Amino acid sequence: MSIQALRIRAFGAWNQNSLLKQKKQSVRSLTYLANSVKPSPATTSNFNIQFSNQIRMSSTGFSVTDWVKPGDKSGEFKRQVSSFRDWISRKPGAQYPPEKGRYHLYVSYACPWACRTLIARHLKGLQDFVSFSVVHWHLGQGGWRFVTKEDGGVPGENVVPDPIEGHEAFTHLKEVYFESEKDYQGRYTVPVLYDKKTKRIVSNESSEILRMFGTEFDDLLDEEHKAIQLYPENLQKQIEETHEWTYDLINNGVYKSGFATTSEAYERNVVALFEALDRVEKHLTSQEGPYYFGANITEADIRLYVTIIRFDPVYVQHFKCNIRDIRSGYPAIHQWMRNLYWNVPAFKETTQFEHIKWHYTRSHTQINPFAITPVGPLPHILPLDEEVVAVGAALKK
């Protein structure tokens, strides 16, 4: 579908008369919403130094948040392949067997890939098996860093200095990488699944950590959590088929749109992204729900949610994914997302909107050089029983 066709479609779907009739109504008072916004974090001297350094590095053509190689005329975003790909396995003799308290998960609340694993850890009841800690939301030239006393209070559970014994002097996640591989070359990404016994990284591939958490600890879990099957045998083929296109076109599609450095690359990827969202909307409309494949949560829900929950607060404006937004353009996706957030604690408790918005808008200096964080949309997520005014009017017809 061309850009022009999408514009015509969006215009045709817009019911201006209905909007005017509802103009004096609102989901919430704008004044109330504005007053409810948490202030942006204080810019400590530590942050100012890192931010200034990143600006200087960006001006020379290199930045830790650049994803298009200098001189690449295609303008296409290309994601790095994960480097550590070992497995926690319940098979006899496995190098990394499931054990209580042995493993640690490093994540960022800002990162959708990392939050996949955090949601799975919560759903499967692995709190006693896998500890976790959260890096600071800002991604500077040294990569992800741990919080310090100078940062003051950073919202969210377990946003702490590196808690691992022997890591007291570690200031950045890259030091965990170098501990495992002293000559490591590559990006210092999250999530990181770390073995406290061998002092090595097991995996930094989110999809594989998600799969491990879903299956490999089952023999040690109570019946309630063992019964939660994120990758059930009867749906495995459908789940894999869904992963293949939602990863490329949606999870990665927002990045391919946002980090594109040519109009051609941007338009090609943003159109593909919204065609894929149309496909998700059609699928959810045909499902009895409430989850992607019906009555039970699967990997498909987790992998899609982490992108969709960030869509309106960040991707619409920051990555220019603005053909439509979720809350007014995709009613089935919107309802599915809100059900997960409001009704399943594992999703809400691992979603930190402050980390999400501050990270993207203050780390990607090539996109947002003045590090201004938009106030809206407000609220970040609507309650289950509320709709955007125009959408609510349309649904009542």
C-alpha positions, -999 to +999 in steps of 0.1 A: +000+000+000+014+034-009+018+064+013-009+082-007-033+053-004-028+053+034-034+090+036-067+087+017-078+058+038-070+077+071-089+108+058-119+087+048-121+071+082-121+104+100-156+114+111-152+152+115-189+159+123-189+133+151-157+149+165-172+184+165-204+171+183-182+156+210-158+186+212-169+197+246-166+162+261-133+148+271-121+116+287-104+136+314-098+173+321-067+184+303-058+205+334-061+175+356-040+154+333-013+180+329-010+183+367-007+146+370+025+144+349+056+135+368+083+161+362+113+152+341+142+141+362+167+166+374+196+170+351+224+161+375+260+171+366+266+134+358+238+134+332+249+167+318+284+155+312+272+123+295+246+142+274+272+167+263+296+140+253+270+122+234+261+154+215+298+158+206+301+122+195+270+126+174+284+157+157+314+136+146+292+110+130+294+083+157+270+076+185+262+046+206+226+050+195+234+052+158+222+021+140+229+030+104+266+027+095+283+059+083+282+059+045+254+034+042+233+051+015+204+027+020+196+045+052+183+011+066+184+002+103+202-031+109+200-048+143+230-065+158+228-103+162+231-113+199+265-127+209+258-149+239+235-178+231+238-205+258+207-220+275+195-228+309+183-264+304+167-291+325+184-318+305+208-340+325+243-327+324+234-293+312+261-266+317+234-242+330+208-262+349+178-245+365+186-237+402+170-215+428+189-183+432+216-190+407+208-166+379+204-128+376+186-108+349+199-073+340+172-053+322+161-018+313+124-008+318+128+014+287+138-015+265+110-036+249+133-066+243+144-067+280+108-063+292+098-095+274+119-114+298+108-095+329+071-102+320+079-139+316+098-141+349+068-126+366+042-148+349+061-180+356+067-171+393+105-172+390+112-145+416+130-169+438+150-185+410+161-154+390+169-121+407+168-089+386+181-054+386+174-024+363+199-001+347+195+037+345+171+048+318+197+069+300+219+052+273+251+072+270+284+067+251+295+041+276+263+021+271+238+013+298+250+024+332+240+016+368+224+042+390+244+062+415+237+082+446+239+114+425+209+102+404+185+106+433+154+086+433+147+069+400+112+053+398+107+016+395+115-016+414+152-027+416+167+003+399+199-001+418+237-003+414+250-037+402+239-060+431+261-089+422+289-098+447+322-088+433+306-062+410+307-034+436+330-012+415+310-018+382+295+014+369+283+002+334+268-030+320+297-033+296+319-044+326+296-075+329+303-082+292+340-079+296+340-101+327+325-129+305+347-121+274+376-097+279+380-091+242+342-086+236+334-063+206+298-053+201+270-035+217+263-039+254+226-047+251+199-058+276+185-082+286+215-100+301+209-134+318+239-139+341+251-170+360+263-160+395+280-193+400+303-192+369+304-154+366+294-156+330+267-143+307+244-172+297+224-153+271+217-118+258+190-129+233+156-119+246+135-144+226+156-173+239+155-161+275+118-158+272+116-194+260+139-206+288+118-189+314+086-204+299+098-240+301+131-249+317+122-242+354+089-261+352+101-291+372+109-268+402+076-248+401+044-251+419+014-265+399-001-230+394+029-216+377+038-248+360+004-248+343+012-215+326+023-225+291+036-196+271+046-219+242+019-247+243+024-276+219-009-272+201-001-235+192+036-237+185+034-236+147+010-206+148+032-188+174+063-193+153+045-180+122+033-150+141+067-143+156+083-143+121+063-114+107+055-094+139+092-093+148+103-080+114+075-057+107+063-045+141+089-051+169+118-042+147+096-022+123+093+008+146+131+009+148+135+005+111+112+035+107+126+056+134+163+051+127+160+053+090+183+080+075+166+083+041+130+091+032+129+060+010+139+037+039+115+054+063+085+053+040+090+017+030+093+006+066+065+027+081+040+015+055+050-021+061+046-015+099+010-002+096+000-029+072+012-054+098-008-036+125-038-038+102-032-076+101-030-078+139-062-058+142-080-082+118-067-112+138-078-098+171-112-088+158-118-125+147-107-139+181-129-144+211-099-134+232-090-119+255-055-129+244-038-132+210-046-169+206-078-170+227-081-179+263-045-181+274-015-158+274+013-170+251+047-157+239+028-139+211+011-116+237+043-108+255+063-101+223+036-079+208+027-060+240+061-046+247+060-027+213+023-017+214+025-003+250+052+021+238+035+030+205+014+060+215+037+074+242+069+072+221+068+057+186+041+079+172+061+111+176+097+100+183+100+074+155+075+091+132+051+061+132+022+085+129-001+072+102-024+063+130-021+058+168-033+028+187-060+045+209-079+060+180-069+039+150-070+002+163-098-005+187-092-043+189-055-038+196-062-011+220-086-033+240-062-062+239-033-041+252-054-025+280-067-058+292-031-071+296-020-039+314-050-035+338-059-072+344-025-090+344-001-077+370+030-091+352+024-066+324+015-035+344+042-040+371+069-042+345+058-011+325+074+021+336+063+050+314+089+074+329+118+052+319+103+046+285+098+083+276+129+096+292+151+070+276+140+074+240+138+112+240+170+119+260+193+091+246+186+094+208+203+127+202+204+122+165+166+122+165+159+146+194+190+168+199+175+190+225+163+161+246+128+175+250+103+149+263+067+154+251+041+157+278+015+136+260-003+116+252-023+118+284-030+095+301-002+072+289-028+044+288-066+048+290-086+029+316-105-001+302-139+016+303-128+048+285-121+057+249-109+086+228-140+108+223-143+102+186-137+065+189-163+062+217-188+080+195-181+057+166-184+026+187-218+036+199-232+038+164 
